[in-house]
Amino acid sequence: MSETVALEIPNQADRQARAVAARTQRRLKDVLLEWINRAEAEPPMESLADDQVLALCDLQSHQLSQRLFAQSQGASLSRLIG
């Protein structure tokens, strides 16, 4: 379900949206709708509940640990081969 709304947006946002619309040959409303959908998919950190923030931190920490481990394994292998 969708709803039509009228709203005023700041001049800077209007200019940016119009520039994107012109550059990508899309309608202004399609660009704005894409931005709204993206904002909904990636909510700002301050809008998340505490448990969601903690889960996100845990996930990011785990991903960082995995990358660092992979890098250290690659460096160790390079030393052994080289």
C-alpha positions in Angstrom: 0.0 0.0 0.0 1.3 3.5 -0.8 0.2 7.0 0.1 0.7 10.2 -1.7 2.1 13.0 0.4 3.2 16.6 -0.3 6.2 17.9 1.5 8.8 20.6 1.3 12.4 19.6 1.1 15.4 21.7 1.7 16.8 23.5 -1.4 20.1 21.6 -1.2 18.2 18.2 -1.3 16.1 19.5 -4.1 19.2 20.5 -6.2 20.9 17.2 -5.5 17.8 15.1 -6.4 17.3 17.1 -9.6 20.9 16.7 -10.6 20.7 12.9 -10.0 17.4 12.8 -11.9 18.9 14.7 -14.9 22.1 12.7 -14.9 20.3 9.3 -14.7 17.4 10.4 -16.9 14.8 9.6 -14.3 11.9 11.4 -12.8 12.5 13.5 -9.7 9.9 11.6 -7.8 11.6 8.3 -8.6 15.0 9.6 -7.3 13.3 10.8 -4.1 11.5 7.5 -3.7 14.8 5.6 -4.1 16.4 7.8 -1.4 13.5 7.2 1.0 13.6 3.4 0.4 17.3 3.4 1.0 16.9 5.3 4.2 14.3 2.8 5.3 16.6 -0.1 4.5 19.5 1.5 6.4 18.0 3.2 9.4 20.2 5.6 11.3 22.0 4.1 14.4 20.1 6.3 16.8 16.8 4.9 15.7 17.7 1.3 16.6 16.8 -0.4 19.8 19.7 -1.1 22.2 19.6 -4.9 21.4 19.8 -4.1 17.7 22.8 -1.8 18.2 24.6 -4.5 20.2 23.8 -7.1 17.5 25.2 -4.8 14.8 28.3 -4.2 16.8 28.8 -7.9 17.4 28.4 -8.6 13.7 30.9 -5.9 12.7 33.4 -7.0 15.3 33.1 -10.6 14.0 33.6 -9.5 10.4 36.6 -7.4 11.4 38.1 -10.4 13.3 37.6 -12.6 10.2 39.3 -10.1 7.9 42.3 -9.7 10.3 42.6 -13.4 10.7 42.6 -13.9 6.9 45.2 -11.2 6.4 47.4 -12.7 9.1 47.1 -16.1 7.5 48.0 -14.7 4.1 51.1 -12.9 5.5 52.2 -16.0 7.3 51.9 -18.0 4.1 53.8 -15.4 2.2 56.7 -15.6 4.7 56.8 -19.4 4.4 56.7 -19.4 0.6 59.0 -16.4 0.1 
